[in-house]
Amino acid sequence: MKLRVPMDDLAAGERALDAEQARYVVRVRRLRAGDVFVAFDPKRALECDGELLSRERVRLGAPRPAPAASRDVTWIHGCPKGDKADAIVRDATELGATRIIFVYTARIVSKPAASRLDRWERVAREAARQCGRADAPRVALETKWESALDVDAQTRMCLDPRGAPLRDVLARAKGSLAFAAGPEGGLTVDEIEAAEKRGWITCKLGTFVMRTETVPAAVLGALALTS
């Protein structure tokens, strides 16, 4: 597969690389003048062929529609500690999520600042580049559980060991989907009840309790097999 480089506002013609793009293309991947690559626009799900002209300039061809997520899938997650959020963003991107929302819940260990959004967006763009997606999911941070629950989706599933089997709910689910998972300590009874009052279905993934950062890969991997 050709090298893929994220670039906003794709348009045919010559353009300059920004500092980050130039570092990646020339210093990390060691492309030289005349080498070709694929540029993609994560916001518009477009891509085009590109040619490196010099260390700082490229020539781009006509943009075209590119592979993107085929289903509207929102992933909501209680803020995990440390760098676990990076792994959640990476896995959710590679497995087709179109929106990722981190949220403050009762049992989170720490409250990340809004400045973390820039990092998570970079992780999403990098994951999209690696997996061949032309679109990157939108990433948001909510301070209230109830606000995060008010997403627009046809089937909304809240993950908790006390719920119905997830496979049964997925078998009936159609259209846009939303999933919500807790942090390391899980969700409280009040948080589960708040979700159920808003029409969310409480579901359990399986027999065993998983680490919070492995739940998105398990759930969205199962969804990919049914799509």
C-alpha positions in Angstrom: 0.0 0.0 0.0 1.3 3.5 -0.9 2.3 5.9 1.8 -0.7 7.8 3.0 -0.4 11.4 4.2 -3.2 13.4 5.9 -3.8 16.8 4.4 -6.8 19.1 4.9 -8.5 21.0 2.1 -7.3 18.8 -0.7 -7.3 20.4 -4.2 -5.4 19.6 -7.4 -2.2 21.5 -7.9 1.1 22.3 -6.1 1.2 23.1 -2.4 3.7 23.4 0.4 4.0 20.8 3.1 3.6 22.0 6.7 6.4 21.2 9.1 4.8 18.0 10.5 4.0 16.6 7.0 7.5 17.4 5.7 9.1 15.7 8.7 7.1 12.6 8.2 7.4 12.4 4.5 11.1 13.3 4.1 12.8 12.4 7.4 10.7 9.5 8.7 9.6 7.8 5.5 12.6 9.1 3.4 10.7 9.9 0.2 12.7 11.8 -2.5 11.7 14.1 -5.3 9.7 12.1 -7.8 8.3 9.6 -5.3 4.5 9.2 -5.1 2.1 8.8 -2.2 -1.6 9.2 -1.4 -2.9 12.3 0.3 -6.2 12.1 2.2 -8.5 14.6 3.8 -9.8 13.2 7.1 -12.6 15.8 7.4 -14.1 15.2 3.9 -13.3 11.6 3.2 -11.4 12.5 0.0 -8.0 11.3 -1.3 -5.8 12.0 -4.3 -2.5 10.9 -5.7 0.5 13.0 -4.8 4.1 13.5 -6.0 6.9 14.9 -3.9 8.6 17.7 -5.8 11.1 18.8 -3.2 11.6 18.6 0.6 8.8 21.1 1.1 6.5 21.0 -2.0 4.2 18.4 -3.5 1.9 18.1 -6.6 -1.6 16.8 -6.0 -4.0 15.2 -8.5 -7.7 15.5 -8.6 -9.5 14.5 -5.3 -11.8 11.5 -5.3 -14.0 9.8 -2.8 -12.1 7.4 -0.6 -12.7 4.5 1.8 -14.6 5.7 4.9 -16.6 4.3 7.7 -19.8 2.7 6.2 -21.9 3.1 9.3 -22.6 5.9 11.8 -21.1 4.6 15.1 -20.6 6.6 18.2 -18.3 5.4 21.0 -18.8 7.0 24.5 -16.2 6.2 27.2 -15.7 7.2 30.8 -12.4 9.0 30.9 -9.7 6.3 31.7 -6.5 7.0 33.5 -3.1 7.6 32.0 -2.7 7.1 28.2 -5.4 4.5 27.9 -7.5 7.0 26.0 -5.0 6.9 23.2 -5.5 3.2 22.8 -9.3 3.6 22.8 -9.1 6.3 20.1 -6.7 4.2 18.0 -8.8 1.0 18.2 -12.1 2.7 17.7 -10.8 4.5 14.6 -9.4 1.3 13.1 -12.7 -0.5 13.7 -14.9 2.1 12.1 -16.2 4.5 14.8 -17.3 7.9 13.4 -17.4 9.7 16.7 -15.7 9.2 20.0 -16.8 11.0 23.2 -14.9 10.9 26.5 -17.0 11.8 29.5 -16.5 12.5 33.2 -18.3 9.8 35.2 -18.5 9.1 38.9 -15.7 6.6 39.1 -13.0 8.2 36.9 -9.6 8.6 38.5 -8.8 12.0 36.9 -10.4 14.6 34.7 -8.5 15.3 31.5 -8.4 18.9 30.4 -10.0 20.0 27.1 -6.4 20.5 25.8 -6.2 16.7 25.5 -8.5 16.9 22.5 -5.7 18.0 20.3 -3.7 14.9 21.1 -6.7 12.5 20.7 -7.4 14.1 17.3 -3.8 13.5 16.2 -4.1 9.9 17.4 -7.3 9.5 15.3 -5.7 11.0 12.2 -2.6 8.7 12.6 -4.8 5.6 13.1 -6.9 6.6 10.0 -3.7 6.9 8.0 -2.4 3.5 9.1 -5.6 1.6 8.5 -6.5 3.1 5.1 -9.5 5.2 6.2 -9.9 8.6 4.5 -12.0 9.9 7.4 -11.1 10.3 11.0 -13.7 10.2 13.7 -14.7 13.3 15.5 -13.4 13.4 19.1 -15.1 15.2 21.9 -15.0 15.6 25.7 -18.1 16.0 27.8 -18.2 16.9 31.5 -21.7 15.5 32.2 -22.8 11.9 31.7 -26.3 13.0 30.7 -25.1 15.3 28.0 -23.0 12.5 26.5 -26.0 10.2 26.5 -28.1 12.6 24.3 -26.4 11.5 21.1 -28.6 10.8 18.1 -28.5 7.1 17.2 -31.2 4.6 16.3 -29.8 1.9 18.7 -28.0 2.9 21.8 -26.2 0.3 24.0 -24.8 0.9 27.5 -22.3 -1.8 28.5 -22.6 -3.3 31.9 -22.2 -6.9 33.3 -25.9 -6.8 34.5 -27.3 -6.3 31.0 -28.7 -8.5 28.2 -26.2 -10.3 25.9 -24.8 -7.8 23.4 -24.9 -10.3 20.6 -28.7 -10.5 20.8 -29.1 -6.7 20.7 -26.6 -6.4 17.8 -28.6 -9.0 15.8 -31.6 -6.7 15.8 -29.8 -3.4 15.5 -30.2 -1.3 12.3 -29.0 2.1 11.2 -26.8 4.3 13.4 -25.4 2.9 16.6 -24.0 4.3 19.9 -22.1 2.4 22.6 -21.3 3.7 26.1 -18.7 2.1 28.5 -17.4 3.0 31.9 -13.9 3.8 33.1 -11.8 1.4 35.2 -14.4 1.2 38.0 -17.3 0.8 35.7 -20.6 2.8 35.7 -22.7 3.4 38.8 -26.3 2.2 39.2 -27.4 5.8 38.9 -25.5 6.2 35.6 -27.0 3.0 34.2 -30.5 4.1 35.3 -30.0 7.5 33.7 -29.1 5.8 30.4 -32.1 3.4 30.5 -34.4 6.4 31.2 -33.2 7.9 27.9 -33.8 4.7 25.9 -30.4 3.1 26.1 -30.3 -0.8 26.3 -28.1 -2.2 29.0 -25.9 -5.0 27.5 -23.1 -7.2 28.6 -20.3 -8.3 26.4 -19.6 -11.8 27.8 -18.8 -13.8 30.9 -15.6 -12.1 31.9 -14.8 -8.5 33.0 -12.5 -6.8 30.6 -10.0 -3.9 31.0 -11.6 -0.6 30.1 -9.2 -0.1 27.2 -9.9 -3.5 25.6 -13.7 -3.1 25.5 -13.9 -0.9 22.4 -11.8 -3.4 20.4 -14.0 -6.3 21.5 -17.3 -4.6 20.9 -16.4 -2.9 17.6 -14.7 -6.0 16.4 -17.8 -8.0 17.0 -19.8 -5.3 15.2 -17.4 -5.5 12.2 -18.2 -9.2 11.8 -21.9 -8.5 11.7 -21.8 -5.6 9.2 
